Amino acid sequence: MSTVTSSLNKWQRKKLCSLLNHANLSLLFKASVHGFNATTFHQKCNTQGPTVIVAYNKSGYVFGAFTSKSYAQTGQNVVDSKAFLFSFNDKEMKEDPLRVVTANPQYSFTDNGPNFDSLVFLYNNSATVSSNPGTYQFDPQKMHGNDLQLTECEVYRVEDCEGLMEKPWRNVQWNSERRQALLSTISGWKPSVSSVKQARFLLVGPVGAGKSSFFNSINSAFKGYVSMQANTGTAGTSLTTQFRTYYIKPSNNVTHIPFILCDTMGLEDGVNTGLDVDDFATILKGHIQDKYQFNPMMPIQPDSPHFHKSPGLKDKIHCVVYVIDISKVKLLSDKTIEKFVVFRKKANQLGVPQLVLLTKVDEACPLVAEDLKNVYQSHYINQMMQEISSQLGVSLSAVVPVKNYYQELEIDHQTDILLLNAVVQMLRAAEGYFDDFYNPEERSE
């Protein structure tokens, strides 16, 4: 199964959002994944409210259409005075986007596909566009460079950003002193059980959510510069195919790292794909060793050389961390939600505490992209955190937003503060695990 990720780069997204009053964009449909046809378009995009179609061609044009109405596949003409076509060109980044409104709002679009009369996307259920200026008047050269072959076609739900709350709903100090205090708190933490030297955190999440990027980002926060150790990128299936345990080395600023991050295959919708629940349970119990190669067709067997037959408390997982792209919260499939529920039930049975990390907060909300300190004042971020809390059945206090390093060359104190706050919450959860299951005789001083 291919990963459904946006093709918009940072500059393109900024240009598009400037046309949409800096709204949030949630990806609904991607033709290269779902098919270049109107049937799957309607399956993914009907009754979604305001949407924007974004088409790409080899000539470097990004163009499309916005409607404030819902698709319903009625086959009727739809009145929409807010509808418009748009275009901009990657090769002419300094120019303002082209925006074209309809001359007759009575015929803004025809509800039988992505049909805006003058531009018909997915024309004849193919990777092409029909262009015939009429209801919308434009110069075809400026609109799409007379290149009607599509390399991609996407549809985004356009969501009102709703501005900022009057006060942050979680109080965070954003100065460099706070960053150093967090580093000191983490460095000084020790497991309360003498047999454990480092807490073990297991990262679990859908393909592309940012599990490996989170490790790299945490590593960067401790090193003091952007570091890339775990394999990251965009792929159709999970880039992580082995069970990996990542150790962070102490640096000049931090003398002790009291935790280990464990990475797994990503969750996938299909049968016999992605992380298996039996392997998940075996990891929690401490049986799977570093660099075990996952086999989605069959869970690990006790005779495997990577099977630890007699794990101790130090080998078990002390906190499960579900990693989810915040912009995909409303797009999680029923099958993915079902897998999360099964995993949560298994972790609960074993008494392992669980947290949820919501990544890519800067991509999800333009106001947070402008200033990361807005993360706990953003209505949208708050709404998505409550949504995932409800979907997965976890307490809102167990949901933590973060921003990973993915294109930066230097560290940022505000990014570090969110990341390090997440680590502190993991350590607190692990401490709860030790408190619940082990008696005073096993406590370290």
N, C-alpha and C positions, 0 to 999 in steps of 0.2 A: 504494500500500500504506500503511495506517495505521500510525502508530508505536505500539508496545505499551508504554505507560507506566502506572505505578500511578496510581490515582485517590485514594489515601490521602494526606491532607495530613499535616503533621508531627505535629499533635495526635492525629489518628486513628491514625496508625502507633504512636505512643507508647502509646495506650490499648490497642491490639490486642496489642502486644508485651508489655504488662504481664500479659496473660492467658496468654501463651505462654512465660513464664520468660525474656523478653528474647532470644528466638531471632532468627535472621536470616530474612527473608522474601524468597523469590525468585519473581517473578511468572511463572506458567505459562500462565494462560488469562485472556482478557479478552473478555467476551461481545460488546461493541460492535465488536470487531475480528474475533473468530473465529466469532461467531454465537451466538445465544441458543438453543442446542440441545444435547442430551445426546451426540450423536455426536462433535462437535468437542470437547466437554468431555472425553470419554474419550480422544480422540486426544492431547490435550495433558496430561492429568492421570493416566493410568494408570501404575502401577508407579513412582510418584514418592515413595513413603513418606508420612510425615505431611504433611497439607495442611490449609489453612484456606480455607473459602469466605467471601467478603466480598461482601455484597449492599448496594445503595444504593437508597433511594427518595426521592421528591420531598419527603417530610415531614421529611427530615433525619436519618433513622435509618440507621445502619451496623450491620448484623446479619449473622449467618452461623453457620457450624458448623465445628468442628475434629474431625478424626479422626487417630489415630496409626497407622492402617492404610493400606495401599495400595489404590487402586481397581484392579479387575481385570476389571470388566464381567461378573461371574459370574451376576448376578441373584439371588444368595443374601443372606440376612441375615448381617451381620458382627458378631462380638462385639468390643466395644472399650470397656473400662472407663474409658478416658481421654477418650472423646468428650464433647463438650459443645456447646451452643448459646450464643450471646452476642449482646449488643446494647448500643449506646450511642447517644446523641443529640447531634448537634452543638449543639443549642440548650440543652443542659444539661451543659455541659462539666465542671462541678465534681463531678458525680455519678460514682460508681464504675460500671464496666460491669456489665451484667446477665450472669450466668453460670448456665446451667441444665444440670445433668447428667441422664442418663437414669435412669429408675426401673428399667429392665431392660436391663443391658448386653448381653443376648443379642440385642437388636434395636436396636443403636446406629444402624445405617443399612443400607439395602438397596443392594446393589452393582449397580444398574441405572441409575445416574445420580446426581446430587447429591440423594439421597433419604434424609432423616433422619426419616422417618415423620411427625413432628409438623410439620416444615417440609420441603417439597419444592421445590427451586430449579429454575429453568428449566422450570417446570411446563407440560406439553404442548408442549415445545419452543418456549416463548415467554418474553417478558420479564416473567414473573409468578412468584409464589410461592404454593404451596398451604399454608395454615396450619390445623392441626388439633391443638391440644394433646392429648397422650395419653401416648405413651412419654416425651416430655419435657413436663413441666407448666410452663406459663408464662401470663402475662397478655398477650394479643395486643396490647393498647394499649401496654404497656411494651416488648414485643419489637419491634414494627414500626409502631406507631401505627395499626394496621388499614389500612395502605397496602400493598397487595400487588403494585403495579405497580413494576417495577424500572427504574431509570435506568442501572444498570450491575451487572454481576456478575463478580467476579474470583476466581481461585484462586491461592493462593501455596503453594509448597513451604516447609515449616517446617524450618529447619536449625539444629541445635544450635550455639550460638556457641562452645562449647568453652572459654570463658574466655581467659585471657591466658597467654602463655609466661612462663617465669620471668625471662628476660632478652630484651631487644629483639634481633632478628636483624640489624638495621642500626642503627648508632649515629648518633643525630642530637642535636645540641644545640638546645634549644628556647628559648633566651633572646633578648632583643632585640639583644644583642651579636652573636649568630650571624646574625640577620637583616641587620644592617648589614654584617657581613663578607661575606655572600653578595652584597649589592648592590655592594659595593666590588670583589669578584672579577669580577662580570659587567661592571661599568662599565670595569674596567681591561683586559678581554680584547680582543685585536686579532687578526684573521685573520693567519696566517703567510704568506699570499700577498699581495703588494703590490697586485695588481689588484682585490682584494676588500676593501671597507670594512665590509660587514656580512654575516654568515652568514644564509642563507635557510632557514627551516624550513617544511616543508609539513605541514599538519594533515589527516589522513585518518581517517574513521571512520563508523560507522553513524549514521543519522538519530537525533538526540536524545542522542548520547553526550556532548556538551558541548564541541565544537570551538570554536564562537564564544564560549561562556562562558569557555573557557580563555584566549582572547585578552583578554577583558574583565578576567579575574582577574589576569593578568600585568600588564596596564596599571594596574590598581588598586594592585598591589604596588609599582610604581615611582612612581606618583603620590602614594601615601600616603593615598588615599581611594577608596571604591568608585566605579568608573567603568563606564559602559555605552556602548560605541561600536559594537560589532558587534551585529547583529540576533540576538536569542535568544528562546526561547519554545518552545511545544509546537505542532507541526503534523503533519499526516498525512504530508507529504513534506519534503524538505530545505528549511530556511529559507534556506540559502545557495544561490543559483542562479547566482552569478557567481564567477569567480576573483578573489579579493581579496588584496591585499598590505597588511598593516597595519604601520604604523610607530609606534613608541612614542616620544613626545617626552621628551627629558631633563627632569628636574625639579630642585628645589633639592638633593635628596640624591644624584642621579645625573647626571653631566655627559655621559655617553656611553652610548648604547644600541647594542651591537654586533651586533644581529640584527634580522631582519624575520620576522614570522609570516605565512604564506600560507594562506588558507582555501579550501576547495573544496566542491562538492556532497557531501552525505552518501552513503554506500554504501547501496544498496537491493537487495532480493532479485530483483526482477523483471527481465525482459529489457527493454533500452532504458530503464532507469530509473537514476537516480543517476549517480555518477561513472564514466565509461568508462575502461577500461584504456589505450586509445590516447591519450585526453586526459591521463591520469595520466603516461604516458611523455613526452608532449610538454611537460608542465609541468616534469618533472625535467630535461629538456634545455634549459629556459629559453626556449622558443618562445612561451609564452602570456603575454600582458601583462595588467596589472591591469584589472579590470572586464569581462573577456570573459564574455559570457553563454553558459553551457553549453547545449548541445543534446544531450540523452541519445540522440536518434535518429541523430545524426551527429557524429563528432569534428571538431575544428577543422580547417579547410582552409588550406593555405599562402597562399591569396589573401585570407584574412580580414584586415581592418585591425588586428586584435588579435594577429596572428601575427608574432613577432619572427624574422626570417629569419636573422640572424647574431648569435645570443646569445654573450656572453662568459662567462667563469667566474663573474663576479659575478651573472649572470642565472639561473644554474642553481640547483637545489635541493641544499643541502649536507647535509641530514638530513631523513628522512621520520619523522613522529611519528604513530603510529596511536593514536587516541583512542577508548577503549572504556569504557562504563559497567560498573563492576566487578560490579554486581548482575546484569548480563546475560551474564556470561561463560559460564555453563552454558546460556544460552538462545539463543546465537548459532546461527542456522540453518546447515545444511550449505552452502547457497548463499552465505551471507555468508562463511563460513570459506573456501570455494573462491575467492571474490573476493580475500580477504586473501592467500591463497597465490599467486594470479596476480600481484597487486601486489607482493608480496615478491620473487617471482622476477624481475620486471621491474626493480625497484630494485637487486637484487643484480647483475643483468647490467650495469647502469650504474654499479655501484660506489658506490651511495649508502647510507650507514649508516642504520639504522632503530632507533627506540625505540618503546616502548609506554607510553602514559599510561593508567592506570586511574583514572577519575574517580568521584566520589560515594562515597568511602570512608565518609563519615559516615552516609550512608543505608543502606549495606550492612551495617554492624556496629554494634549499639547501644553496645558498649563504646568504639568509636571516636567515636561521636556524643557520648558523655559526656565524653570527653577525647581530643582529636586526637593527643596524644602516645602513645596506645596503638596507633597504626597499625602499628608494626613489632613489636608484641607480640601482635597479634590472630592467633589460629590461622586464623580464617576469611579474613582478608586475605591471609595467607601462602599459604593453600590456593588462593585465586583467582589469585594472581600465578603460582603454579606451573602452574595449569591453563592460563592463557592463554599462558604460555611454551611449554608442550607443544603447544597447538593451533596456534600460529602459527610454531613452530620458531625462536623467538628465545631468546637467553640470558636467564636470570633477572636478570642484572645490567642488562639493557636494559629491564626492566619497572619503572616508577616510579609509585607511587600519589600522587594529588593530590586536593585538595578545592577546587572552584571556589567563588567567591562567587556566590550566586544569590538570597538573600533578605536578606543582611546590609546594613546601612547604614554600618557602620564596618569598617575593616580589622582583621584579627586577626593577631598576630605568628606564631602557630603555623601558620595557613593560609598565610601568606606564605612561611614557611620551607620548607614542602613544595613550593610553587610555584616558588620561586627555586632550590631544589635541582634541580628538573626542568630549569630553564633551563641550569644549570651542566652537567648531563649532556648536553644538546643541544649546547652549545658544545664539549664534549670530543669528542663524536661528529663534529662538523663539522671539528674540528682533525685527527681521524684521516683524514677525507676528503682534506683538503689534503695531509697527510703521504704518503698512498698514491699520489697522482696527479700531484704536481707537483714539479719538480726544484729544486735549490738556487738556480738563477739567478732563479727567480721568487719566492723567499722575501723577505718584508719584514724589516727589521731590528727 
